[in-house]
Amino acid sequence: MMLREKIIEQCLQAMKRDDVKKELKHLFHPVIDMIMQEIYPYIYLSVVFVMISFLLTLGIFVLLMRTSYFIPSHG
């Protein structure tokens, strides 16, 4: 086994321990909170765009149904 593979294996074994997992969660919690605070406006903006898109699609569907109701089909 090469030295690199041994180091990777030891790191993976260390990551499987519960105390290391808890420490990593504790370490990254503020970073994740900061990232979430930065992207919240973009999430809200995306939701607004999706809702507007849905309403426009629904309006187009209603207009199509209304106009196709008055046009007799030839069949």
N, C-alpha and C positions, 0 to 999 in steps of 0.2 A: 504494500500500500504506500502510496506516495504521501508526502508530508501534507500536501494540500487536502487530500481526502481525509486524513486523520483529523486535521483541524476542523473540517466541515462536520465530520461525524461527532466530534466532541461538542461543537456548537449546537448541533441538533439534539444531542442528549441533554445538554444544559437547558435548552428551550422547552423540553418536555416536563421539567420540574415545575411543580405548582408555585413555589415561592418565586421563581424567575418569571413565570407568567404574571403573577400579581404585581411584581415590581415593574414589569414592562407596561402593564395597563396603567399603573399609577404614574409612570413616567410620561406616557403619551397622552394621558387624559387632558391636560391643559392644551397641548398642541392640537388635538382633535377639536376641542371646544373653540379654540381660536379660528381654526379653519371653518368650522360650521358657522360661526358668527360672520365670517367674511362672505360666505356663499348664500346665506339666508335671503338677501335681497334678490339674487338671481333665481333662487328657487321660487320665490313668490312671483316674480316677473314671468317665469316660465308657466306657472299655474294660470296666471291671468291670460297669457297668450293662448294656452290650450282651451280655456273657457271661451274666449272670444272666437277662436277657430270653430269650436263646437257650435256656438250660437249662429255664426255665419253659415255653416254647413246646414244646420237645422232650418234657417231662414230660406236658403236656396232650395232645400227639399220641399218646404211648404209652398214656395212659389211655383216650383215645377208641378207639384200635385194639383195646385189650384188651376194652372193653365192647361194641364193635360185633362182635367175634368171637363172643361168647356169645349175642347177640341174633339169632335167625334172621330173615332178610329174607322178606317176603311178596311173592311175585312170580309 
